[in-house]
């Protein structure tokens, strides 16, 4: 069977059945080829999701936060490697094209956050926004869910971090810059490649590499501590760009850097290999061979301590290269911890004034 045809502006090449659905769909060869007319563009739907709480917690030693907020499920950026794709199966949807086109948002996010932060038992800890899907994906321009969350965090003097690969984050500089002055925020910008063609193929609806570098520059100019994330690092595909990405990011004003090796849990392994077969057939077998060399012969190893960086000689070489580049470019220092001591529940209308506060 020939490789699946791409859908214009999307990352996944197929829409396989979610693992919890009672019926299963299968692809078949209907005779169309890449030389035929371009397929119709897929329509995006956005559905409100009723949430009871907004802060989620994890105990993973592999991530740098335990509290996070995800304003959206699914992501229109369509990054083929996105580790959040398998979660769409819990919605009865496909981690493939459904993940990119059937989105969910939390309209009550800001109200829920205010309620949780106002509880007498609440103990402040740094909250990370966007640990799953991008909080500044295209729908945020209209829905402003992330904006509402930051407004609440600003009023409570609550520290947070946020990660994105969108220039839309610059819209909120009026909130981010004053909070940075109070040591209450840091931003991470993901830059996976400087190659426009590769970026467009791999992250079809995300901002261009230059737009992301511009975001780093303008955030840094505004005094917002900014980290660049080279994530994922894909052996045989973009790993050769590691030093160049860090070089450009440092020149733009980034203060630190991190990387994550390609992760292919659950359905992502098949989706990623479909994409390689259609977009990079000349490198597909080589890339997957290198991935398996970093994952003990498998496409993925989910063990804590291994899943983010892999193991073996190639993983060790990647880690060493990254460390050397960070040191050379002045990105090796740790950013100071964000300030938890400023957290205050703001008074509500009608509250009595505390004469001794």
Secondary structure, 3 states (H helix, E strand, C coil): CCCCCCCCCCCCCCCCCCCCCCCCCCCCCCCCCCCCCCCCCCCCEEEECCCCCCCEECCCCCCCCCEEECCEECCCCCCCCCCCHHHHHHHCCCCCHHHHHEEEECCCHHHHHHHHHCCCCCCCCCEEECCCCCCCCCCHHHHCHHHHHHHHHHHCCCCEEEEECCHHHHHHHHHHHHHHHCCCEEEEEECCCCCHHHHHHHCCCCCCHHHHHHHHHHHHHCCCCEEEEEEEECCCCCHHHHHHHHHHHHHHCCCEEEEEECCCCCCHHHHHHHHHHHHCCCCHHHHHHHHHHCCCCCCCCCCCCCCCCCCCHHHHHHHHHHHHHHHHCCCCCCCCCCCCCCCCCCCCCCCCCCCCC
